[in-house]
Amino acid sequence: MYDVPVGDVWLKDQIAHLKQEVTDAGLGFEVVESVNIHDDIKIGLPTRDQYIENYKQTIKNLSEYGVKVICYNFMPVFDWLRTDLSYQLSDGSNAMAYQPQMLTDDPNEMIKQIMSGSKGFAMPGWEPERLAHIQQLFAKYRDVDSQKLLENLKYFFDGIMPTCEKYDVRMAMHPDDPPFPLFGLPRIYKNREDMLKIEQLYESRYNGFTICTGSLGENPKNDVPAIIREFVKKDRAPFIHARNIRFMNPEKTEFHESDHLSADGSIDMYEVIRALADNDYDGYIRPDHGRNIWGENGRPGYGLYDRALGIAYLNGLWEACMKAKK
Protein backbone atom coordinates (compact mmCIF):
# COMPACT_ATOMS: atom_id res chain seq x y z
CA MET A 1 0.00 0.00 0.00
CA TYR A 2 2.15 2.81 -1.32
CA ASP A 3 -0.32 5.45 -0.15
CA VAL A 4 0.04 4.47 3.54
CA PRO A 5 2.93 6.33 5.20
CA VAL A 6 5.52 4.07 6.82
CA GLY A 7 4.56 3.52 10.44
CA ASP A 8 0.84 4.17 10.01
CA VAL A 9 -1.78 1.47 10.56
CA TRP A 10 -3.11 -0.37 7.52
CA LEU A 11 -6.82 0.28 7.99
CA LYS A 12 -9.46 -2.39 7.53
CA ASP A 13 -11.28 -0.63 4.69
CA GLN A 14 -7.99 -0.27 2.79
CA ILE A 15 -7.16 -3.95 3.33
CA ALA A 16 -10.68 -4.97 2.29
CA HIS A 17 -10.32 -3.01 -0.95
CA LEU A 18 -6.95 -4.61 -1.68
CA LYS A 19 -8.26 -8.10 -0.94
CA GLN A 20 -11.24 -7.51 -3.24
CA GLU A 21 -8.87 -6.52 -6.05
CA VAL A 22 -6.87 -9.70 -5.53
CA THR A 23 -9.80 -12.10 -5.20
CA ASP A 24 -11.58 -10.54 -8.19
CA ALA A 25 -8.57 -11.63 -10.22
CA GLY A 26 -9.05 -15.22 -9.04
CA LEU A 27 -6.16 -15.19 -6.60
CA GLY A 28 -5.78 -15.84 -2.88
CA PHE A 29 -4.89 -13.17 -0.33
CA GLU A 30 -2.60 -14.79 2.23
CA VAL A 31 0.80 -13.05 1.96
CA VAL A 32 1.62 -9.34 1.94
CA GLU A 33 4.97 -7.68 1.32
CA SER A 34 6.48 -4.42 2.41
CA VAL A 35 4.62 -3.68 5.63
CA ASN A 36 7.61 -1.44 6.17
CA ILE A 37 9.05 -0.67 9.60
CA HIS A 38 9.49 2.91 10.72
CA ASP A 39 13.07 4.09 11.08
CA ASP A 40 12.44 5.09 14.71
CA ILE A 41 12.07 1.37 15.51
CA LYS A 42 15.31 0.48 13.74
CA ILE A 43 17.18 3.36 15.36
CA GLY A 44 15.70 2.70 18.81
CA LEU A 45 14.15 6.10 19.48
CA PRO A 46 11.62 6.61 22.32
CA THR A 47 8.88 7.08 19.72
CA ARG A 48 9.28 3.47 18.59
CA ASP A 49 6.71 2.18 21.07
CA GLN A 50 3.85 3.94 19.30
CA TYR A 51 5.03 2.66 15.92
CA ILE A 52 5.22 -0.88 17.32
CA GLU A 53 1.63 -0.51 18.59
CA ASN A 54 0.63 0.59 15.08
CA TYR A 55 2.39 -2.45 13.61
CA LYS A 56 0.58 -4.77 16.01
CA GLN A 57 -2.75 -3.29 14.93
CA THR A 58 -1.81 -3.79 11.28
CA ILE A 59 -1.00 -7.45 11.99
CA LYS A 60 -4.38 -7.88 13.66
CA ASN A 61 -6.22 -6.13 10.80
CA LEU A 62 -4.47 -8.19 8.14
CA SER A 63 -5.26 -11.41 9.99
CA GLU A 64 -8.97 -10.62 9.85
CA TYR A 65 -8.75 -10.70 6.06
CA GLY A 66 -6.91 -14.02 5.87
CA VAL A 67 -3.27 -12.95 5.73
CA LYS A 68 -0.92 -15.62 7.08
CA VAL A 69 2.54 -14.21 6.29
CA ILE A 70 4.04 -10.71 6.32
CA CYS A 71 7.27 -10.12 4.41
CA TYR A 72 9.32 -7.22 5.77
CA ASN A 73 12.94 -6.11 6.11
CA PHE A 74 15.10 -4.39 8.72
CA MET A 75 17.50 -2.51 6.42
CA PRO A 76 18.55 1.01 7.45
CA VAL A 77 17.64 3.85 5.05
CA PHE A 78 17.77 1.89 1.78
CA ASP A 79 15.54 -1.19 1.44
CA TRP A 80 17.56 -2.23 -1.59
CA LEU A 81 20.09 -0.63 -3.89
CA ARG A 82 21.02 -0.92 -7.56
CA THR A 83 23.27 1.31 -9.62
CA ASP A 84 21.28 0.86 -12.84
CA LEU A 85 17.53 0.23 -13.15
CA SER A 86 17.65 -0.39 -16.90
CA TYR A 87 20.88 -2.21 -17.70
CA GLN A 88 20.89 -3.32 -21.34
CA LEU A 89 21.37 -7.06 -21.86
CA SER A 90 22.69 -8.76 -24.98
CA ASP A 91 19.26 -10.19 -25.88
CA GLY A 92 17.75 -6.70 -26.13
CA SER A 93 16.00 -6.83 -22.77
CA ASN A 94 16.94 -4.77 -19.74
CA ALA A 95 17.21 -5.47 -16.02
CA MET A 96 18.39 -3.91 -12.78
CA ALA A 97 22.13 -4.14 -12.12
CA TYR A 98 24.63 -3.49 -9.35
CA GLN A 99 28.15 -2.35 -10.18
CA PRO A 100 30.04 -1.11 -7.10
CA GLN A 101 32.37 1.07 -9.17
CA MET A 102 29.30 3.09 -10.17
CA LEU A 103 28.41 3.90 -6.56
CA THR A 104 28.71 7.55 -5.70
CA ASP A 105 29.92 8.69 -2.28
CA ASP A 106 26.88 10.95 -2.07
CA PRO A 107 23.67 9.12 -1.04
CA ASN A 108 21.65 12.05 -2.38
CA GLU A 109 23.06 11.39 -5.83
CA MET A 110 22.10 7.71 -5.59
CA ILE A 111 18.56 8.68 -4.63
CA LYS A 112 18.32 10.96 -7.65
CA GLN A 113 19.52 8.16 -9.92
CA ILE A 114 17.00 5.68 -8.54
CA MET A 115 14.10 8.12 -8.65
CA SER A 116 14.90 9.32 -12.16
CA GLY A 117 15.11 5.73 -13.38
CA SER A 118 11.82 4.63 -11.81
CA LYS A 119 9.77 5.79 -14.84
CA GLY A 120 7.28 7.38 -12.49
CA PHE A 121 6.43 4.12 -10.71
CA ALA A 122 6.36 3.76 -6.94
CA MET A 123 9.40 1.76 -5.84
CA PRO A 124 9.07 -0.45 -2.75
CA GLY A 125 11.05 0.97 0.14
CA TRP A 126 11.90 4.20 -1.68
CA GLU A 127 9.29 6.54 -0.22
CA PRO A 128 10.07 10.04 -1.57
CA GLU A 129 8.72 11.81 1.51
CA ARG A 130 11.10 9.81 3.75
CA LEU A 131 14.19 9.99 1.54
CA ALA A 132 13.74 13.74 1.05
CA HIS A 133 15.33 14.08 4.49
CA ILE A 134 18.22 11.73 3.82
CA GLN A 135 20.89 13.73 5.68
CA GLN A 136 18.82 13.81 8.85
CA LEU A 137 18.13 10.09 8.45
CA PHE A 138 21.83 9.28 8.14
CA ALA A 139 22.53 11.42 11.19
CA LYS A 140 19.99 9.44 13.22
CA TYR A 141 21.72 6.18 12.26
CA ARG A 142 25.18 7.51 13.13
CA ASP A 143 25.40 5.55 16.39
CA VAL A 144 23.62 2.41 15.16
CA ASP A 145 26.01 -0.44 14.42
CA SER A 146 25.08 -4.04 13.64
CA GLN A 147 24.88 -5.00 17.32
CA LYS A 148 22.61 -2.07 18.12
CA LEU A 149 20.44 -2.85 15.11
CA LEU A 150 20.08 -6.45 16.34
CA GLU A 151 19.10 -5.20 19.78
CA ASN A 152 16.46 -2.97 18.24
CA LEU A 153 15.19 -5.90 16.18
CA LYS A 154 14.82 -7.93 19.39
CA TYR A 155 12.86 -5.08 20.97
CA PHE A 156 10.58 -5.11 17.92
CA PHE A 157 10.13 -8.89 18.18
CA ASP A 158 9.35 -8.73 21.88
CA GLY A 159 6.65 -6.20 21.08
CA ILE A 160 4.94 -7.86 18.12
CA MET A 161 5.46 -11.62 18.44
CA PRO A 162 2.72 -12.24 21.04
CA THR A 163 0.30 -10.58 18.60
CA CYS A 164 1.63 -12.73 15.74
CA GLU A 165 1.13 -15.88 17.80
CA LYS A 166 -2.35 -14.84 18.91
CA TYR A 167 -3.57 -14.05 15.39
CA ASP A 168 -1.55 -16.72 13.55
CA VAL A 169 0.46 -14.37 11.33
CA ARG A 170 4.06 -15.34 10.60
CA MET A 171 6.77 -12.72 10.07
CA ALA A 172 9.18 -13.45 7.22
CA MET A 173 12.24 -11.20 7.24
CA HIS A 174 13.75 -10.43 3.82
CA PRO A 175 17.55 -10.50 3.36
CA ASP A 176 19.58 -7.33 2.97
CA ASP A 177 19.93 -6.42 -0.69
CA PRO A 178 22.76 -6.37 -1.57
CA PRO A 179 23.98 -8.43 1.40
CA PHE A 180 26.89 -6.25 2.46
CA PRO A 181 27.30 -2.84 4.15
CA LEU A 182 26.83 0.30 2.05
CA PHE A 183 27.50 3.95 2.94
CA GLY A 184 28.62 2.80 6.39
CA LEU A 185 25.14 1.46 7.24
CA PRO A 186 24.94 -1.86 9.11
CA ARG A 187 23.49 -5.03 7.61
CA ILE A 188 22.23 -7.89 9.80
CA TYR A 189 20.67 -10.44 7.39
CA LYS A 190 23.44 -11.28 4.95
CA ASN A 191 24.10 -15.01 5.42
CA ARG A 192 23.40 -18.17 7.43
CA GLU A 193 25.27 -16.92 10.48
CA ASP A 194 23.08 -13.82 10.61
CA MET A 195 19.95 -15.95 10.29
CA LEU A 196 21.00 -18.05 13.28
CA LYS A 197 21.40 -14.90 15.36
CA ILE A 198 18.02 -13.53 14.28
CA GLU A 199 16.08 -16.71 15.02
CA GLN A 200 17.61 -16.81 18.51
CA LEU A 201 16.30 -13.32 19.26
CA TYR A 202 12.81 -14.82 19.63
CA GLU A 203 12.41 -18.58 19.54
CA SER A 204 9.14 -19.06 17.67
CA ARG A 205 8.06 -20.32 14.25
CA TYR A 206 6.38 -16.92 13.89
CA ASN A 207 9.85 -15.38 13.70
CA GLY A 208 10.81 -16.59 10.24
CA PHE A 209 12.55 -15.65 7.03
CA THR A 210 11.82 -14.81 3.46
CA ILE A 211 14.62 -16.69 1.73
CA CYS A 212 15.30 -14.60 -1.36
CA THR A 213 17.62 -16.63 -3.57
CA GLY A 214 18.65 -13.55 -5.51
CA SER A 215 19.53 -11.39 -2.52
CA LEU A 216 21.46 -14.12 -0.68
CA GLY A 217 22.95 -15.30 -3.96
CA GLU A 218 24.50 -11.88 -4.58
CA ASN A 219 27.21 -13.05 -2.17
CA PRO A 220 28.81 -16.05 -3.93
CA LYS A 221 29.93 -17.42 -0.54
CA ASN A 222 26.32 -18.15 0.41
CA ASP A 223 25.23 -21.74 -0.31
CA VAL A 224 21.60 -20.90 -1.02
CA PRO A 225 20.26 -24.48 -1.43
CA ALA A 226 21.93 -25.50 1.84
CA ILE A 227 20.41 -22.49 3.63
CA ILE A 228 16.99 -23.46 2.29
CA ARG A 229 17.34 -27.05 3.47
CA GLU A 230 18.38 -26.00 6.97
CA PHE A 231 15.71 -23.40 7.62
CA VAL A 232 12.84 -25.23 5.91
CA LYS A 233 13.56 -28.23 8.14
CA LYS A 234 13.34 -25.94 11.16
CA ASP A 235 10.04 -24.47 9.92
CA ARG A 236 11.55 -20.98 9.77
CA ALA A 237 11.01 -20.25 6.06
CA PRO A 238 7.34 -19.48 5.36
CA PHE A 239 8.13 -17.55 2.16
CA ILE A 240 10.56 -18.07 -0.73
CA HIS A 241 11.52 -15.55 -3.40
CA ALA A 242 12.89 -17.72 -6.20
CA ARG A 243 14.82 -15.46 -8.55
CA ASN A 244 18.13 -15.48 -10.35
CA ILE A 245 21.02 -13.12 -10.95
CA ARG A 246 24.07 -13.26 -13.19
CA PHE A 247 27.52 -12.17 -12.11
CA MET A 248 29.14 -9.86 -14.62
CA ASN A 249 32.84 -10.31 -13.75
CA PRO A 250 35.15 -13.10 -12.55
CA GLU A 251 35.42 -11.52 -9.08
CA LYS A 252 31.63 -11.86 -8.72
CA THR A 253 31.26 -8.35 -7.38
CA GLU A 254 28.97 -7.08 -10.13
CA PHE A 255 25.65 -8.61 -11.10
CA HIS A 256 22.48 -8.00 -13.02
CA GLU A 257 19.10 -9.60 -12.50
CA SER A 258 18.35 -12.30 -15.06
CA ASP A 259 15.54 -14.57 -16.08
CA HIS A 260 14.91 -17.50 -13.76
CA LEU A 261 16.67 -20.21 -15.78
CA SER A 262 19.68 -21.91 -14.25
CA ALA A 263 21.42 -21.78 -17.63
CA ASP A 264 21.11 -18.00 -17.86
CA GLY A 265 21.90 -17.07 -14.25
CA SER A 266 24.54 -17.79 -11.64
CA ILE A 267 22.20 -19.53 -9.18
CA ASP A 268 21.29 -23.18 -9.73
CA MET A 269 17.51 -22.94 -9.59
CA TYR A 270 17.16 -26.69 -9.98
CA GLU A 271 19.05 -27.19 -6.71
CA VAL A 272 16.95 -24.46 -5.09
CA ILE A 273 13.67 -26.16 -6.00
CA ARG A 274 15.11 -29.59 -5.22
CA ALA A 275 15.99 -28.38 -1.70
CA LEU A 276 12.35 -27.34 -1.24
CA ALA A 277 10.89 -30.50 -2.76
CA ASP A 278 13.17 -32.82 -0.78
CA ASN A 279 11.77 -31.27 2.39
CA ASP A 280 8.12 -31.31 1.21
CA TYR A 281 7.94 -27.53 1.40
CA ASP A 282 4.34 -26.35 1.72
CA GLY A 283 4.93 -22.64 2.29
CA TYR A 284 4.62 -19.79 -0.16
CA ILE A 285 6.91 -19.23 -3.14
CA ARG A 286 6.94 -16.77 -5.98
CA PRO A 287 9.12 -15.70 -8.88
CA ASP A 288 10.73 -12.35 -8.25
CA HIS A 289 12.22 -9.59 -10.37
CA GLY A 290 13.72 -10.39 -13.75
CA ARG A 291 13.93 -8.57 -17.04
CA ASN A 292 11.70 -6.26 -19.00
CA ILE A 293 11.20 -8.12 -22.28
CA TRP A 294 9.20 -7.84 -25.52
CA GLY A 295 9.10 -4.05 -25.39
CA GLU A 296 7.65 -3.86 -21.90
CA ASN A 297 8.34 -0.54 -20.20
CA GLY A 298 6.81 -0.87 -16.74
CA ARG A 299 8.17 -0.71 -13.23
CA PRO A 300 11.91 -1.52 -13.24
CA GLY A 301 12.67 -4.99 -11.92
CA TYR A 302 9.09 -6.24 -12.10
CA GLY A 303 8.57 -7.26 -15.70
CA LEU A 304 5.19 -8.98 -16.00
CA TYR A 305 6.12 -11.27 -18.90
CA ASP A 306 9.43 -12.45 -17.47
CA ARG A 307 7.86 -13.24 -14.10
CA ALA A 308 5.11 -15.20 -15.88
CA LEU A 309 7.79 -17.22 -17.68
CA GLY A 310 9.45 -17.67 -14.28
CA ILE A 311 6.26 -19.18 -12.84
CA ALA A 312 6.09 -21.69 -15.68
CA TYR A 313 9.74 -22.63 -15.25
CA LEU A 314 9.50 -23.01 -11.47
CA ASN A 315 6.36 -25.12 -11.79
CA GLY A 316 8.17 -27.39 -14.22
CA LEU A 317 11.14 -27.77 -11.89
CA TRP A 318 8.80 -28.50 -8.96
CA GLU A 319 6.96 -31.24 -10.87
CA ALA A 320 10.23 -32.83 -11.99
CA CYS A 321 11.73 -32.74 -8.49
CA MET A 322 8.61 -34.19 -6.86
CA LYS A 323 8.38 -37.01 -9.41
CA ALA A 324 12.07 -37.79 -8.96
CA LYS A 325 11.35 -38.49 -5.28
CA LYS A 326 8.94 -41.32 -6.04
C-alpha positions as CSV (number, residue, x, y, z in Angstrom):
1,M,0.0,0.0,0.0
2,Y,2.2,2.8,-1.3
3,D,-0.3,5.5,-0.2
4,V,0.0,4.5,3.5
5,P,2.9,6.3,5.2
6,V,5.5,4.1,6.8
7,G,4.6,3.5,10.4
8,D,0.8,4.2,10.0
9,V,-1.8,1.5,10.6
10,W,-3.1,-0.4,7.5
11,L,-6.8,0.3,8.0
12,K,-9.5,-2.4,7.5
13,D,-11.3,-0.6,4.7
14,Q,-8.0,-0.3,2.8
15,I,-7.2,-3.9,3.3
16,A,-10.7,-5.0,2.3
17,H,-10.3,-3.0,-0.9
18,L,-6.9,-4.6,-1.7
19,K,-8.3,-8.1,-0.9
20,Q,-11.2,-7.5,-3.2
21,E,-8.9,-6.5,-6.1
22,V,-6.9,-9.7,-5.5
23,T,-9.8,-12.1,-5.2
24,D,-11.6,-10.5,-8.2
25,A,-8.6,-11.6,-10.2
26,G,-9.1,-15.2,-9.0
27,L,-6.2,-15.2,-6.6
28,G,-5.8,-15.8,-2.9
29,F,-4.9,-13.2,-0.3
30,E,-2.6,-14.8,2.2
31,V,0.8,-13.0,2.0
32,V,1.6,-9.3,1.9
33,E,5.0,-7.7,1.3
34,S,6.5,-4.4,2.4
35,V,4.6,-3.7,5.6
36,N,7.6,-1.4,6.2
37,I,9.1,-0.7,9.6
38,H,9.5,2.9,10.7
39,D,13.1,4.1,11.1
40,D,12.4,5.1,14.7
41,I,12.1,1.4,15.5
42,K,15.3,0.5,13.7
43,I,17.2,3.4,15.4
44,G,15.7,2.7,18.8
45,L,14.2,6.1,19.5
46,P,11.6,6.6,22.3
47,T,8.9,7.1,19.7
48,R,9.3,3.5,18.6
49,D,6.7,2.2,21.1
50,Q,3.9,3.9,19.3
51,Y,5.0,2.7,15.9
52,I,5.2,-0.9,17.3
53,E,1.6,-0.5,18.6
54,N,0.6,0.6,15.1
55,Y,2.4,-2.4,13.6
56,K,0.6,-4.8,16.0
57,Q,-2.7,-3.3,14.9
58,T,-1.8,-3.8,11.3
59,I,-1.0,-7.4,12.0
60,K,-4.4,-7.9,13.7
61,N,-6.2,-6.1,10.8
62,L,-4.5,-8.2,8.1
63,S,-5.3,-11.4,10.0
64,E,-9.0,-10.6,9.9
65,Y,-8.7,-10.7,6.1
66,G,-6.9,-14.0,5.9
67,V,-3.3,-13.0,5.7
68,K,-0.9,-15.6,7.1
69,V,2.5,-14.2,6.3
70,I,4.0,-10.7,6.3
71,C,7.3,-10.1,4.4
72,Y,9.3,-7.2,5.8
73,N,12.9,-6.1,6.1
74,F,15.1,-4.4,8.7
75,M,17.5,-2.5,6.4
76,P,18.5,1.0,7.5
77,V,17.6,3.8,5.1
78,F,17.8,1.9,1.8
79,D,15.5,-1.2,1.4
80,W,17.6,-2.2,-1.6
81,L,20.1,-0.6,-3.9
82,R,21.0,-0.9,-7.6
83,T,23.3,1.3,-9.6
84,D,21.3,0.9,-12.8
85,L,17.5,0.2,-13.2
86,S,17.6,-0.4,-16.9
87,Y,20.9,-2.2,-17.7
88,Q,20.9,-3.3,-21.3
89,L,21.4,-7.1,-21.9
90,S,22.7,-8.8,-25.0
91,D,19.3,-10.2,-25.9
92,G,17.7,-6.7,-26.1
93,S,16.0,-6.8,-22.8
94,N,16.9,-4.8,-19.7
95,A,17.2,-5.5,-16.0
96,M,18.4,-3.9,-12.8
97,A,22.1,-4.1,-12.1
98,Y,24.6,-3.5,-9.4
99,Q,28.1,-2.4,-10.2
100,P,30.0,-1.1,-7.1
101,Q,32.4,1.1,-9.2
102,M,29.3,3.1,-10.2
103,L,28.4,3.9,-6.6
104,T,28.7,7.5,-5.7
105,D,29.9,8.7,-2.3
106,D,26.9,10.9,-2.1
107,P,23.7,9.1,-1.0
108,N,21.6,12.0,-2.4
109,E,23.1,11.4,-5.8
110,M,22.1,7.7,-5.6
111,I,18.6,8.7,-4.6
112,K,18.3,11.0,-7.7
113,Q,19.5,8.2,-9.9
114,I,17.0,5.7,-8.5
115,M,14.1,8.1,-8.7
116,S,14.9,9.3,-12.2
117,G,15.1,5.7,-13.4
118,S,11.8,4.6,-11.8
119,K,9.8,5.8,-14.8
120,G,7.3,7.4,-12.5
121,F,6.4,4.1,-10.7
122,A,6.4,3.8,-6.9
123,M,9.4,1.8,-5.8
124,P,9.1,-0.4,-2.7
125,G,11.1,1.0,0.1
126,W,11.9,4.2,-1.7
127,E,9.3,6.5,-0.2
128,P,10.1,10.0,-1.6
129,E,8.7,11.8,1.5
130,R,11.1,9.8,3.7
131,L,14.2,10.0,1.5
132,A,13.7,13.7,1.1
133,H,15.3,14.1,4.5
134,I,18.2,11.7,3.8
135,Q,20.9,13.7,5.7
136,Q,18.8,13.8,8.9
137,L,18.1,10.1,8.4
138,F,21.8,9.3,8.1
139,A,22.5,11.4,11.2
140,K,20.0,9.4,13.2
141,Y,21.7,6.2,12.3
142,R,25.2,7.5,13.1
143,D,25.4,5.5,16.4
144,V,23.6,2.4,15.2
145,D,26.0,-0.4,14.4
146,S,25.1,-4.0,13.6
147,Q,24.9,-5.0,17.3
148,K,22.6,-2.1,18.1
149,L,20.4,-2.9,15.1
150,L,20.1,-6.5,16.3
151,E,19.1,-5.2,19.8
152,N,16.5,-3.0,18.2
153,L,15.2,-5.9,16.2
154,K,14.8,-7.9,19.4
155,Y,12.9,-5.1,21.0
156,F,10.6,-5.1,17.9
157,F,10.1,-8.9,18.2
158,D,9.3,-8.7,21.9
159,G,6.7,-6.2,21.1
160,I,4.9,-7.9,18.1
161,M,5.5,-11.6,18.4
162,P,2.7,-12.2,21.0
163,T,0.3,-10.6,18.6
164,C,1.6,-12.7,15.7
165,E,1.1,-15.9,17.8
166,K,-2.4,-14.8,18.9
167,Y,-3.6,-14.1,15.4
168,D,-1.5,-16.7,13.6
169,V,0.5,-14.4,11.3
170,R,4.1,-15.3,10.6
171,M,6.8,-12.7,10.1
172,A,9.2,-13.4,7.2
173,M,12.2,-11.2,7.2
174,H,13.8,-10.4,3.8
175,P,17.6,-10.5,3.4
176,D,19.6,-7.3,3.0
177,D,19.9,-6.4,-0.7
178,P,22.8,-6.4,-1.6
179,P,24.0,-8.4,1.4
180,F,26.9,-6.3,2.5
181,P,27.3,-2.8,4.1
182,L,26.8,0.3,2.1
183,F,27.5,3.9,2.9
184,G,28.6,2.8,6.4
185,L,25.1,1.5,7.2
186,P,24.9,-1.9,9.1
187,R,23.5,-5.0,7.6
188,I,22.2,-7.9,9.8
189,Y,20.7,-10.4,7.4
190,K,23.4,-11.3,5.0
191,N,24.1,-15.0,5.4
192,R,23.4,-18.2,7.4
193,E,25.3,-16.9,10.5
194,D,23.1,-13.8,10.6
195,M,19.9,-16.0,10.3
196,L,21.0,-18.1,13.3
197,K,21.4,-14.9,15.4
198,I,18.0,-13.5,14.3
199,E,16.1,-16.7,15.0
200,Q,17.6,-16.8,18.5
201,L,16.3,-13.3,19.3
202,Y,12.8,-14.8,19.6
203,E,12.4,-18.6,19.5
204,S,9.1,-19.1,17.7
205,R,8.1,-20.3,14.3
206,Y,6.4,-16.9,13.9
207,N,9.9,-15.4,13.7
208,G,10.8,-16.6,10.2
209,F,12.5,-15.6,7.0
210,T,11.8,-14.8,3.5
211,I,14.6,-16.7,1.7
212,C,15.3,-14.6,-1.4
213,T,17.6,-16.6,-3.6
214,G,18.6,-13.6,-5.5
215,S,19.5,-11.4,-2.5
216,L,21.5,-14.1,-0.7
217,G,23.0,-15.3,-4.0
218,E,24.5,-11.9,-4.6
219,N,27.2,-13.1,-2.2
220,P,28.8,-16.0,-3.9
221,K,29.9,-17.4,-0.5
222,N,26.3,-18.2,0.4
223,D,25.2,-21.7,-0.3
224,V,21.6,-20.9,-1.0
225,P,20.3,-24.5,-1.4
226,A,21.9,-25.5,1.8
227,I,20.4,-22.5,3.6
228,I,17.0,-23.5,2.3
229,R,17.3,-27.0,3.5
230,E,18.4,-26.0,7.0
231,F,15.7,-23.4,7.6
232,V,12.8,-25.2,5.9
233,K,13.6,-28.2,8.1
234,K,13.3,-25.9,11.2
235,D,10.0,-24.5,9.9
236,R,11.6,-21.0,9.8
237,A,11.0,-20.2,6.1
238,P,7.3,-19.5,5.4
239,F,8.1,-17.5,2.2
240,I,10.6,-18.1,-0.7
241,H,11.5,-15.5,-3.4
242,A,12.9,-17.7,-6.2
243,R,14.8,-15.5,-8.6
244,N,18.1,-15.5,-10.3
245,I,21.0,-13.1,-10.9
246,R,24.1,-13.3,-13.2
247,F,27.5,-12.2,-12.1
248,M,29.1,-9.9,-14.6
249,N,32.8,-10.3,-13.8
250,P,35.2,-13.1,-12.5
251,E,35.4,-11.5,-9.1
252,K,31.6,-11.9,-8.7
253,T,31.3,-8.3,-7.4
254,E,29.0,-7.1,-10.1
255,F,25.7,-8.6,-11.1
256,H,22.5,-8.0,-13.0
257,E,19.1,-9.6,-12.5
258,S,18.3,-12.3,-15.1
259,D,15.5,-14.6,-16.1
260,H,14.9,-17.5,-13.8
261,L,16.7,-20.2,-15.8
262,S,19.7,-21.9,-14.2
263,A,21.4,-21.8,-17.6
264,D,21.1,-18.0,-17.9
265,G,21.9,-17.1,-14.3
266,S,24.5,-17.8,-11.6
267,I,22.2,-19.5,-9.2
268,D,21.3,-23.2,-9.7
269,M,17.5,-22.9,-9.6
270,Y,17.2,-26.7,-10.0
271,E,19.0,-27.2,-6.7
272,V,17.0,-24.5,-5.1
273,I,13.7,-26.2,-6.0
274,R,15.1,-29.6,-5.2
275,A,16.0,-28.4,-1.7
276,L,12.4,-27.3,-1.2
277,A,10.9,-30.5,-2.8
278,D,13.2,-32.8,-0.8
279,N,11.8,-31.3,2.4
280,D,8.1,-31.3,1.2
281,Y,7.9,-27.5,1.4
282,D,4.3,-26.3,1.7
283,G,4.9,-22.6,2.3
284,Y,4.6,-19.8,-0.2
285,I,6.9,-19.2,-3.1
286,R,6.9,-16.8,-6.0
287,P,9.1,-15.7,-8.9
288,D,10.7,-12.4,-8.3
289,H,12.2,-9.6,-10.4
290,G,13.7,-10.4,-13.8
291,R,13.9,-8.6,-17.0
292,N,11.7,-6.3,-19.0
293,I,11.2,-8.1,-22.3
294,W,9.2,-7.8,-25.5
295,G,9.1,-4.1,-25.4
296,E,7.7,-3.9,-21.9
297,N,8.3,-0.5,-20.2
298,G,6.8,-0.9,-16.7
299,R,8.2,-0.7,-13.2
300,P,11.9,-1.5,-13.2
301,G,12.7,-5.0,-11.9
302,Y,9.1,-6.2,-12.1
303,G,8.6,-7.3,-15.7
304,L,5.2,-9.0,-16.0
305,Y,6.1,-11.3,-18.9
306,D,9.4,-12.4,-17.5
307,R,7.9,-13.2,-14.1
308,A,5.1,-15.2,-15.9
309,L,7.8,-17.2,-17.7
310,G,9.5,-17.7,-14.3
311,I,6.3,-19.2,-12.8
312,A,6.1,-21.7,-15.7
313,Y,9.7,-22.6,-15.3
314,L,9.5,-23.0,-11.5
315,N,6.4,-25.1,-11.8
316,G,8.2,-27.4,-14.2
317,L,11.1,-27.8,-11.9
318,W,8.8,-28.5,-9.0
319,E,7.0,-31.2,-10.9
320,A,10.2,-32.8,-12.0
321,C,11.7,-32.7,-8.5
322,M,8.6,-34.2,-6.9
323,K,8.4,-37.0,-9.4
324,A,12.1,-37.8,-9.0
325,K,11.4,-38.5,-5.3
326,K,8.9,-41.3,-6.0
